[in-house]
Structure formats: C-alpha cells, structure tokens
Amino acid sequence: MKLNEIGRIAGIQKYAAGGRDKQSDHASSIRRKDEVSISPEAKELLESQRTNQAERANKLNELKQSVSTGTYHVEAGKIADKLLPYLKFPKE
C-alpha cells in the first residue's frame, strides 16, 4: 500500500513554489496588447444614431405630452397583430 506517490508531491511542489515554470515565464514576457477595430457598418450606424437623436427627442416629447394629457390612443388591433406570431401554438 502506497501512502505517498512521488508524482503527486512533485505536482504540489510546483504550486507551492509559485506555480511558475519556464513556459509560463516565456508566455508572460511576450504579452500582446488588445486591439479593437470597429467596422465601417458599425461606424455608419453610430453616425446615423447621432443624427436621429434630435428627431427622437422631439417624438418622445410629443408622446409624453399626449400621455400626460390623456390624448394618446393605443390601437389594440395593431398590438395584437404584432404579438400574434409570438403567441402561435403548434397544432396538435
């Protein structure tokens, strides 16, 4: 019956000594910097969002006013039409 296996002790000693070996030292010395590149499509979307912010703010203010005055009308049929594809159940 073996109580102490040599292989196990060597593995534990690596961690006790800081867990560093030659390969990890070499890998840490060659660190690459992270780079981010934004696609032209994403830049275009960002620019279009910036130009539409004024229009969006105006529409939001109009909606807030109509809700606060009680003149905002919700068309239940349009909402139902938009929700229907998500609520369709498979036929049995």
C-alpha positions in Angstrom: 0.0 0.0 0.0 1.4 3.4 -1.1 0.8 6.4 1.1 2.8 9.0 -0.8 3.2 8.8 -4.5 6.2 10.7 -6.0 4.1 12.2 -8.8 1.6 13.8 -6.5 4.2 15.5 -4.4 6.0 17.0 -7.5 2.7 18.5 -8.6 2.0 20.0 -5.3 5.5 21.4 -5.0 5.0 23.3 -8.3 2.1 25.1 -6.8 3.8 25.8 -3.5 6.8 27.4 -5.4 4.5 29.9 -7.1 3.3 27.6 -9.9 5.7 29.1 -12.4 7.6 27.2 -14.9 9.8 28.2 -17.9 6.9 28.1 -20.3 4.7 30.4 -18.3 7.6 32.8 -17.8 8.2 33.0 -21.5 4.5 33.5 -22.3 4.2 36.4 -19.8 7.2 38.1 -21.3 5.5 38.1 -24.8 2.3 39.9 -23.9 0.3 41.3 -26.8 -1.8 44.4 -26.5 -5.5 44.2 -27.1 -6.8 45.8 -30.2 -10.3 46.8 -31.1 -11.4 47.6 -34.6 -14.9 49.0 -35.5 -16.3 48.0 -38.8 -17.4 50.7 -41.3 -21.0 49.4 -40.9 -20.9 50.0 -37.2 -19.4 53.5 -37.7 -22.3 54.2 -40.1 -24.9 53.0 -37.6 -23.3 55.1 -34.9 -23.4 58.2 -37.1 -27.0 57.7 -38.1 -28.0 57.3 -34.5 -26.3 60.6 -33.6 -28.2 62.4 -36.4 -31.5 61.0 -35.4 -31.3 61.9 -31.7 -33.0 65.3 -32.2 -35.9 63.7 -34.1 -36.2 61.0 -31.5 -36.2 63.6 -28.7 -39.0 65.5 -30.4 -41.1 62.4 -30.9 -40.5 61.4 -27.3 -41.6 64.8 -26.0 -44.8 64.6 -28.2 -45.6 61.1 -26.8 -45.0 62.3 -23.2 -47.4 65.2 -23.7 -50.1 63.1 -25.3 -49.9 60.6 -22.5 -50.0 63.2 -19.8 -53.0 65.0 -21.4 -54.8 61.7 -22.0 -55.0 62.0 -25.8 -52.7 59.1 -26.5 -54.7 56.3 -28.3 -53.5 52.7 -28.3 -54.7 50.7 -31.3 -55.3 47.2 -29.8 -55.5 45.6 -33.3 -52.0 46.7 -34.3 -50.6 45.4 -31.0 -52.4 42.1 -31.4 -51.1 41.7 -34.9 -47.5 42.3 -33.7 -47.9 39.8 -30.8 -49.6 37.1 -32.8 -46.5 35.5 -34.3 -45.0 35.1 -30.9 -48.2 33.5 -29.4 -49.0 31.0 -32.1 -49.0 27.5 -30.7 -48.2 24.3 -32.6 -51.2 22.4 -33.9 -51.8 19.1 -32.2 
